[in-house]
Amino acid sequence: MSSIFSRIIVGDIPCHKVAENENCFAFMDIAPLAVGHVLVVPKEEVDRYFDLSDKQLSELNLFAKKIAFAIEQVVPCKRVGVAVIGLEVPHAHIHLVPLNSVSDINFEREKLDLSNEKLAEVAELIRGALN
């Protein structure tokens, strides 16, 4: 069975897409740690981050870098943190989390409950900063 991320990529499950290219896909986390929390995934379903080929790993990180710079332009933060946890979904992914303090990237804290409208608004702002 396909991972939830694979189902999002093909459009079976709706998302607030931020960007995509031939091999990578980025979308808003629906249970974010902070406003502007984005997930970046390879389109190919690979369970573990370090099981990605060198080419995939490089491309995914360069794709994430562009999105991180766009997030910094539209979300008030000191920087964008990067986390690779990989326990929640068996599909390699990167969390990009706007940070103002180290506690902003604590995955044990309560997640935000943002409306679909707010997620769509932030996704649109990030997309605009990419262009």
C-alpha positions as CSV (number, residue, x, y, z in Angstrom):
1,M,0.0,0.0,0.0
2,S,1.2,3.5,-0.8
3,S,2.2,5.8,2.0
4,I,0.0,8.8,2.8
5,F,2.7,11.0,1.1
6,S,2.6,9.0,-2.1
7,R,-1.2,9.4,-2.1
8,I,-0.8,13.2,-1.5
9,I,1.6,13.5,-4.4
10,V,-0.7,11.8,-6.9
11,G,-3.7,13.8,-5.7
12,D,-5.7,11.1,-3.9
13,I,-5.5,13.1,-0.7
14,P,-5.7,16.9,-0.9
15,C,-2.9,19.1,0.4
16,H,-1.7,22.7,0.3
17,K,1.1,22.2,-2.2
18,V,4.0,24.6,-2.0
19,A,6.2,23.4,-4.9
20,E,7.1,20.4,-7.0
21,N,9.5,19.4,-9.7
22,E,10.1,16.2,-11.6
23,N,11.4,14.3,-8.5
24,C,10.4,16.3,-5.4
25,F,7.2,17.6,-3.7
26,A,6.6,20.1,-0.9
27,F,3.4,20.8,1.0
28,M,2.2,22.3,4.2
29,D,2.2,20.1,7.3
30,I,-1.4,19.9,8.5
31,A,-0.2,19.4,12.1
32,P,2.5,22.0,12.2
33,L,4.9,23.0,14.9
34,A,4.9,26.5,13.6
35,V,3.1,28.6,11.0
36,G,5.0,27.9,7.8
37,H,6.0,24.3,8.6
38,V,6.5,22.5,5.3
39,L,7.2,18.9,4.4
40,V,9.6,18.1,1.6
41,V,9.5,14.6,0.1
42,P,10.9,12.7,-2.9
43,K,8.2,11.6,-5.3
44,E,9.6,8.1,-5.3
45,E,8.5,6.3,-2.2
46,V,11.7,5.4,-0.2
47,D,11.1,4.6,3.5
48,R,14.4,5.8,5.0
49,Y,16.1,9.1,4.3
50,F,19.5,7.6,4.1
51,D,18.3,4.9,1.7
52,L,17.9,7.6,-0.9
53,S,20.5,7.5,-3.6
54,D,23.2,10.2,-3.5
55,K,21.5,11.9,-6.4
56,Q,18.1,11.8,-4.8
57,L,19.5,13.0,-1.4
58,S,21.3,15.9,-3.1
59,E,18.3,16.9,-5.2
60,L,15.9,16.7,-2.2
61,N,18.1,19.0,-0.1
62,L,18.7,21.5,-2.9
63,F,14.9,21.6,-3.4
64,A,14.4,22.1,0.3
65,K,16.9,24.9,0.4
66,K,14.9,27.0,-2.1
67,I,11.8,26.5,-0.1
68,A,13.5,27.3,3.2
69,F,14.7,30.7,1.7
70,A,11.1,31.4,0.6
71,I,9.7,30.5,4.0
72,E,12.2,33.0,5.6
73,Q,10.9,35.7,3.3
74,V,7.3,35.4,4.3
75,V,7.2,33.9,7.9
76,P,8.7,36.0,10.7
77,C,11.5,33.8,12.0
78,K,15.2,33.9,12.9
79,R,15.9,30.9,10.6
80,V,14.3,27.7,9.2
81,G,15.2,24.6,11.1
82,V,15.6,21.2,9.4
83,A,14.6,17.9,10.9
84,V,14.6,14.4,9.6
85,I,12.7,12.1,12.0
86,G,11.1,9.5,9.8
87,L,9.1,7.7,12.4
88,E,5.6,9.0,11.5
89,V,5.4,8.0,7.8
90,P,7.4,5.3,5.9
91,H,8.4,7.8,3.2
92,A,11.6,9.8,3.4
93,H,10.9,13.4,4.3
94,I,12.3,16.7,5.6
95,H,10.6,19.0,8.0
96,L,11.3,22.7,7.4
97,V,10.2,24.6,10.5
98,P,10.4,28.4,11.0
99,L,12.3,29.0,14.3
100,N,12.5,31.8,16.8
101,S,13.8,29.5,19.6
102,V,15.1,26.0,19.9
103,S,11.9,24.8,21.5
104,D,10.0,25.6,18.2
105,I,11.4,22.4,16.7
106,N,10.4,20.1,19.7
107,F,8.2,17.4,18.1
108,E,6.9,16.4,21.6
109,R,5.1,19.7,22.0
110,E,1.5,20.3,21.0
111,K,0.9,20.9,17.3
112,L,-0.9,24.0,16.0
113,D,-4.5,23.6,14.8
114,L,-4.5,25.9,11.7
115,S,-7.5,26.3,9.5
116,N,-7.5,25.2,5.9
117,E,-7.7,28.9,5.0
118,K,-4.6,29.7,7.0
119,L,-2.6,26.8,5.5
120,A,-3.7,27.9,2.0
121,E,-2.7,31.5,2.7
122,V,0.8,30.6,4.0
123,A,1.3,28.1,1.1
124,E,0.4,30.9,-1.4
125,L,2.8,33.3,0.3
126,I,5.6,30.7,0.1
127,R,4.8,29.9,-3.5
128,G,4.9,33.7,-4.3
129,A,8.4,34.0,-2.7
130,L,9.7,31.1,-4.8
131,N,8.9,33.1,-8.0
